């Protein structure tokens, strides 16, 4: 009896020790949407689309002296997508990784994980999309107070490869392998510099062969504080070959200046340029493609340009913008953004070059903190398209294009 009591006490002690290191969080995010011109302009007589989508997550975190783990279970659905009395499993693993801590500076993080860097232009979690974005990678991190250096590698296969003894053919619409190197350090006078190099390889199916085409992306991200103004510069370049083997020579440039003209108001003025294809040089692919980055937060909430090469028909994009955030009180923020859209390169339609001006988007949003773990977010956006937008994105410029949404973002810590 004493032996059993001793085992019970040991079990209670071990369980308490483990639970003390375990964190459990939830993410419940339902969103109601009314769409009439979201992602593309409406045609005549088009009727608005409406519905509710919802993401539900349970997130488990555990940490010991030399290891950190995270597992995130996720369900994403439209309300009513399945019959009520039919069981259709839909649970997914959003994240599942372990990080081995070799020292205070060096660690290795392996598994399915969110990847985000800098302003998320080239690696983003894309949290607006209910399913979000993640990568299956091994990430080696070296970090000191002076610098951060990350190296990651990924090699992808579909499930059929599990029983394969020969060959590595991978025909999923995704990169087959990816390496990236990220370096970050502070510089003098309140500046910060990040350098990012990405190599992603795509396999193309052709009779008798499966060549691997590799594309390289090089980016420099620099921020500088000058008085009460925050400046940002981000040039980038792509080369190599695109997924179908065409030589790539594309560029990207963005710049921002952010200031606080009054205590509650912060305004950001900036622009982005993503190069597009040249009709006079069809043998070179000049459309810049930030495949792994965020579009929703950069090019307006109506998501007309989240896949730049496809959504501009290869013509590239120029996006001057102004973003304003007004803090009404400690719980409530108002956002008002204005985007202008132009194609970057020439585009020929019906034998003639079209106007580069595509349209103007206005985004209004209110973000209210209901309590410490719940936010209520509502927004209204409108797109004022041109004749060129009709050609690039279809639809009618004379039809009102708008997007209305209301969402809850509930993220409590359960343990």
Order of alpha helices (4+ residues) and beta strands (2+ residues): alpha-beta-beta-beta-beta-beta-beta-beta-beta-beta-beta-beta-beta-beta-beta-alpha-beta-beta-beta-beta-beta-beta-alpha-beta
